[in-house]
């Protein structure tokens, strides 16, 4: 593994107000968009970005106005190059113990009475360490989102192994959120190759599946075989975290992608391995073949006549994930203020 030594670069050109002639007129014409107070970006380039890159640009724009701020939570997640899940996040800044928790114009200041976080300076930017960022997210965000962030951190930094993060969580002076964080931190696995796999793994457990083996190879070791994202040996079920982007045409002919998937499924069945497609559908709710929710046609699940593969557990966690991942607001620029909060 490698240790991250640089922060994520801004995904588009950012222009301070001093570098823009007649900024109000340019905004009115639709040539530029105000990313934050006094910072602009080309509108077309902004609208072409996915929500997580728009958020990274907003964080970078904030640093042009406040370069001495200490970033935390999603803002630190973005600059560490970890996945930002959901949309319309505030900019999160860690204040001193004497600071006042507040939220102004999309910037939320958090206070902490326990100075036990490690503050790093990378590329001249101060932010919570990658391990402390994982702890903060695990203590305050949905467990599936926390798992996706921590899995990604473990892939790039060996200091973010499950045992190390779990130990850091227990040793932190503040107990606020400690119990909540344990679920995700004890399940960290760098073998998960994408945020979708991490989210799917979390929801699979809540749907009643046992913990799977990850990235399992079927076939001879010479490369003539197939690798699956999840494998439940007790049920002989293989799972794939298939996102909608894989089949919408941006990576080539979707018919060819579907044909390759069907050919692989036939090879897996020939090896007596079943298959289940696990992921998040258009409604951003979990979808599992043969799950009880799917059998009764629950909102967000296609109706199925298959027998359930497992009995659901932690029933409230999966619907809560859809709430934690709201649809991005069209044309969102500066985030609207929200209530203040303390960071554990």
Secondary structure, DSSP 8 states (H G I E B T S, - for coil): -----S----SS--EEGGGSTTHHHHHHHTSEEEEETTEEEEHHHHHTS-HHHHHHHHHHHHHHH-TT-EE-HHHHHHHTT----SS---EEEE--TTS--EEETTEEEE--S---S-EEEETTEEEE-HHHHHHHHHHHS-HHHHHHHHHHHHHH-GGG-HHHHHHHHHHSS--TTHHHHHHHHTT--TT--SHHHHHHHHHHHHTT----EEEEEEE-TTS-EEEEEEEETTTTEEEEE--GGGGSSTTS-HHHHHHHHHHHHHHHHHTT-EEEEEEE-TTSSEE-TT-HHHHTT-TTS----S--SS---SHHHHHHHHHHS----TT--S----------
